[in-house]
Amino acid sequence: MLTDITLGQYFPGKSLIHQLDPRAKIICVLLFISSIFVGESYAAYGLMAGFVAAVLALSSIPPAMILKSLKPLWIIIILTVGIHVFTTPGQAIYELGPLTVTAEGLRQGFLMSTRLVLLIVISSLLTYTTSPIALTDAIERLLKPFEKIGLPAHELAMMMTIALRFIPTLLEETDRIMKAQMARGADFASGNLLRRAKSMVPLLVPLFISAFRRADELAVAMEARCYRGGENRTRMKELRHTTKDWAAYAVMGFMIVILIYLRATTGK
């Protein structure tokens, strides 16, 4: 299951979404995440799902890759639906012992799970279509105005990007250590919750050692190349907004206006 988590991976390509300025992609993703809480009707969620489907089609990322990123989260999605189905008061449509399934619960569970899926897909598309270097530059440029109040924009952007980049690497390392421990007789799947938690200790120790070793190697490699961030650092490629980026802002703004209109006219 660990190998199914694809968060933080980048898939090179020349699609329209790949060509967008990374700052435009980050801002549009943040606007989408904010707007997803505006819509409460089926029409609003249909609009947002259509928008995400269009972005996915334009990105040329295989849909199977997106489904793979959702696979580790199916338990959370099912729990989200179950909690809303059985705890939301309303018109009862089915009795299951002491539990009651309500029409309002089904609706709320469906909308919340859809919201969760849309958030995961749109966030995954950002990292799939943006290289770590471009992501670092974009975050640093977006945080630059906050340097006036003492925020270390470059260091913060570099830390965020390195952490995101190393998620797949650490997951692969975890999977490798788990297989090695299982070959020696370790059991991570049986027993109660406490026993499973205790069985994870032999896994965490070598994982932390490996993570610290990789961090040390990365620091040595950066020093060996005379890396210096912050002031006076030049870039091979300067970020510049183009017509495509402004068009992306316009499309996102238009969608938000429609969502606000639907909320105002339907009350949901």
Solvent accessible surface area in square Angstrom, and as a share of the most:
residue,aa,sasa,rsa
1,M,129,0.57
2,L,45,0.23
3,T,74,0.43
4,D,20,0.10
5,I,52,0.26
6,T,4,0.02
7,L,72,0.36
8,G,8,0.08
9,Q,53,0.23
10,Y,75,0.29
11,F,52,0.22
12,P,111,0.70
13,G,39,0.37
14,K,182,0.77
15,S,13,0.09
16,L,72,0.36
17,I,16,0.08
18,H,27,0.12
19,Q,101,0.45
20,L,20,0.10
21,D,9,0.05
22,P,11,0.07
23,R,23,0.09
24,A,0,0.00
25,K,13,0.06
26,I,18,0.09
27,I,54,0.27
28,C,16,0.10
29,V,18,0.10
30,L,104,0.52
31,L,67,0.33
32,F,1,0.00
33,I,53,0.27
34,S,71,0.46
35,S,3,0.02
36,I,0,0.00
37,F,111,0.46
38,V,43,0.25
39,G,1,0.01
40,E,42,0.19
41,S,12,0.08
42,Y,119,0.45
43,A,60,0.47
44,A,0,0.00
45,Y,8,0.03
46,G,44,0.42
47,L,57,0.28
48,M,0,0.00
49,A,41,0.32
50,G,41,0.40
51,F,35,0.14
52,V,9,0.05
53,A,59,0.46
54,A,51,0.39
55,V,23,0.13
56,L,32,0.16
57,A,78,0.60
58,L,88,0.44
59,S,0,0.00
60,S,87,0.56
61,I,9,0.05
62,P,72,0.45
63,P,86,0.54
64,A,72,0.55
65,M,46,0.21
66,I,7,0.04
67,L,120,0.60
68,K,78,0.33
69,S,10,0.07
70,L,26,0.13
71,K,115,0.49
72,P,21,0.13
73,L,50,0.25
74,W,122,0.43
75,I,85,0.43
76,I,89,0.45
77,I,32,0.16
78,I,100,0.51
79,L,106,0.53
80,T,25,0.15
81,V,49,0.28
82,G,25,0.24
83,I,101,0.51
84,H,42,0.19
85,V,11,0.07
86,F,71,0.29
87,T,93,0.54
88,T,33,0.19
89,P,115,0.73
90,G,47,0.45
91,Q,123,0.55
92,A,56,0.43
93,I,91,0.46
94,Y,128,0.49
95,E,112,0.50
96,L,91,0.45
97,G,65,0.63
98,P,138,0.87
99,L,80,0.40
100,T,41,0.24
101,V,17,0.10
102,T,7,0.04
103,A,40,0.31
104,E,76,0.34
105,G,0,0.00
106,L,81,0.40
107,R,59,0.21
108,Q,52,0.23
109,G,0,0.00
110,F,112,0.46
111,L,2,0.01
112,M,51,0.23
113,S,12,0.08
114,T,28,0.16
115,R,24,0.09
116,L,48,0.24
117,V,43,0.24
118,L,10,0.05
119,L,37,0.19
120,I,29,0.15
121,V,10,0.05
122,I,8,0.04
123,S,37,0.24
124,S,4,0.02
125,L,4,0.02
126,L,29,0.14
127,T,9,0.05
128,Y,0,0.00
129,T,3,0.02
130,T,6,0.03
131,S,33,0.21
132,P,42,0.26
133,I,123,0.63
134,A,26,0.20
135,L,9,0.05
136,T,7,0.04
137,D,11,0.06
138,A,0,0.00
139,I,22,0.11
140,E,8,0.04
141,R,80,0.29
142,L,57,0.28
143,L,36,0.18
144,K,96,0.41
145,P,85,0.54
146,F,101,0.42
147,E,66,0.29
148,K,184,0.78
149,I,141,0.71
150,G,62,0.59
151,L,56,0.28
152,P,73,0.46
153,A,0,0.00
154,H,10,0.04
155,E,89,0.40
156,L,53,0.27
157,A,0,0.00
158,M,36,0.16
159,M,116,0.52
160,M,93,0.42
161,T,7,0.04
162,I,50,0.25
163,A,63,0.49
164,L,45,0.22
165,R,111,0.40
166,F,49,0.20
167,I,54,0.28
168,P,14,0.09
169,T,21,0.12
170,L,60,0.30
171,L,29,0.15
172,E,109,0.49
173,E,10,0.04
174,T,16,0.10
175,D,27,0.14
176,R,142,0.52
177,I,13,0.07
178,M,41,0.18
179,K,127,0.54
180,A,34,0.27
181,Q,32,0.14
182,M,108,0.48
183,A,92,0.71
184,R,186,0.68
185,G,64,0.61
186,A,38,0.30
187,D,72,0.38
188,F,24,0.10
189,A,74,0.57
190,S,55,0.35
191,G,39,0.38
192,N,103,0.53
193,L,151,0.75
194,L,128,0.63
195,R,154,0.56
196,R,111,0.40
197,A,58,0.45
198,K,134,0.57
199,S,26,0.17
200,M,66,0.30
201,V,83,0.48
202,P,66,0.42
203,L,2,0.01
204,L,78,0.39
205,V,83,0.48
206,P,44,0.28
207,L,31,0.15
208,F,114,0.48
209,I,104,0.53
210,S,4,0.03
211,A,28,0.21
212,F,142,0.59
213,R,123,0.45
214,R,74,0.27
215,A,59,0.46
216,D,89,0.46
217,E,98,0.44
218,L,54,0.27
219,A,48,0.37
220,V,89,0.51
221,A,37,0.28
222,M,49,0.22
223,E,124,0.55
224,A,77,0.59
225,R,182,0.66
226,C,103,0.62
227,Y,64,0.24
228,R,178,0.65
229,G,29,0.28
230,G,29,0.28
231,E,144,0.65
232,N,147,0.76
233,R,68,0.25
234,T,121,0.70
235,R,54,0.20
236,M,205,0.92
237,K,158,0.67
238,E,80,0.36
239,L,21,0.10
240,R,176,0.64
241,H,58,0.26
242,T,74,0.43
243,T,111,0.65
244,K,94,0.40
245,D,2,0.01
246,W,152,0.53
247,A,50,0.39
248,A,21,0.16
249,Y,44,0.17
250,A,65,0.51
251,V,82,0.47
252,M,3,0.01
253,G,31,0.30
254,F,136,0.57
255,M,7,0.03
256,I,35,0.18
257,V,94,0.54
258,I,51,0.26
259,L,0,0.00
260,I,94,0.48
261,Y,137,0.52
262,L,32,0.16
263,R,99,0.36
264,A,83,0.64
265,T,80,0.46
266,T,76,0.44
267,G,59,0.56
268,K,101,0.43
